[in-house]
Amino acid sequence: MNNEIQQNLDKHKSKMDKIVEESKRAMEDIDLDLEKKFEKFDRETEAARLISREALYKLMFLESSIVVFSVTLLSVVALRLNPDVGDLKVSWVLFLCSIVLGYFSFFIESRAKFTISW
């Protein structure tokens, strides 16, 4: 009777050992999968940060060009120049178009890259 009980215990113990080993392998697989996903997430987050920094640099450049163009336009009178008003209007309209396109381009670019990396 004791032998039967011991055999049943050994049989169940070997089954339990197999289950424990399978569980360990499954947990290791899950751990590796999570590690890969976190590495990918870190890379994508860094890419999004780079996009944000580039957008800020572009914005600063665009704003400084607006200031420079405005100062140049206002200094025409101070320098007593007689420029053609039609040319000034065309240049001002083209500059406004570049400002609008500049703002939209880096917003769209950063959103598109962020969406793709997400």
C-alpha positions in Angstrom: 0.0 0.0 0.0 2.8 2.4 0.8 4.5 1.5 -2.4 1.3 2.4 -4.4 1.1 5.7 -2.6 4.8 6.4 -3.2 4.4 5.5 -6.9 1.4 7.8 -7.2 3.2 10.6 -5.4 6.2 10.1 -7.7 4.0 10.1 -10.8 2.2 13.3 -9.7 5.5 14.9 -8.8 7.0 14.2 -12.2 3.8 15.7 -13.8 4.1 18.8 -11.5 7.8 19.1 -12.4 6.9 19.1 -16.1 4.3 21.7 -15.5 6.7 23.9 -13.6 9.3 23.6 -16.3 6.8 24.5 -19.0 5.6 27.4 -17.0 9.2 28.6 -16.6 9.8 28.4 -20.3 6.5 30.3 -21.0 7.5 33.0 -18.5 10.9 33.3 -20.1 9.3 33.7 -23.5 6.9 36.3 -22.2 9.8 38.1 -20.6 11.8 38.2 -23.8 8.7 39.4 -25.7 8.1 42.2 -23.3 11.7 43.2 -23.4 11.6 43.5 -27.2 8.4 45.5 -27.0 9.9 47.9 -24.4 13.0 48.3 -26.5 10.9 49.2 -29.6 8.8 51.6 -27.5 12.0 53.3 -26.2 13.2 53.7 -29.8 9.9 55.1 -30.9 9.7 57.5 -28.0 13.2 58.8 -28.7 12.2 59.3 -32.4 9.2 61.3 -31.2 11.4 63.4 -29.0 13.7 64.1 -31.9 10.8 65.2 -34.0 9.6 67.5 -31.3 13.1 69.1 -31.0 13.4 69.5 -34.8 10.0 71.1 -34.8 11.0 73.6 -32.1 14.2 74.5 -34.1 12.2 75.0 -37.3 9.7 77.2 -35.4 12.5 79.3 -33.9 14.0 79.8 -37.3 10.7 80.7 -38.8 9.9 83.2 -36.1 13.3 84.8 -36.4 12.9 85.1 -40.1 9.5 86.9 -39.5 11.2 89.3 -37.2 14.1 89.9 -39.7 11.7 90.5 -42.6 9.5 92.8 -40.6 12.6 94.9 -39.5 13.7 95.0 -43.1 10.3 96.2 -44.2 10.1 98.8 -41.5 13.6 100.1 -42.2 12.8 100.9 -45.9 11.3 104.2 -44.7 14.2 104.9 -42.3 16.7 104.4 -45.1 14.7 106.7 -47.4 14.5 104.2 -50.2 11.8 104.3 -52.8 11.1 100.7 -53.6 8.3 99.6 -55.9 5.1 99.1 -53.8 4.0 96.3 -56.1 7.2 94.3 -55.5 6.9 94.9 -51.8 3.3 93.5 -51.9 4.4 90.5 -53.8 7.3 89.8 -51.5 5.1 90.2 -48.4 2.4 87.8 -49.8 5.1 85.3 -50.7 6.6 85.6 -47.3 3.2 85.1 -45.6 2.7 82.0 -47.8 6.1 80.6 -46.6 5.1 81.3 -43.0 1.8 79.5 -43.3 3.4 76.6 -45.2 6.2 76.4 -42.7 3.9 76.1 -39.8 1.7 73.5 -41.5 4.7 71.5 -42.8 6.3 70.9 -39.5 3.1 70.2 -37.7 2.1 67.7 -40.3 5.6 66.2 -40.4 5.8 65.8 -36.7 2.3 64.3 -36.4 2.9 61.9 -39.2 6.2 60.6 -37.8 4.7 60.4 -34.4 1.7 58.5 -35.7 3.8 56.1 -37.7 6.2 55.5 -34.7 3.3 54.9 -32.3 
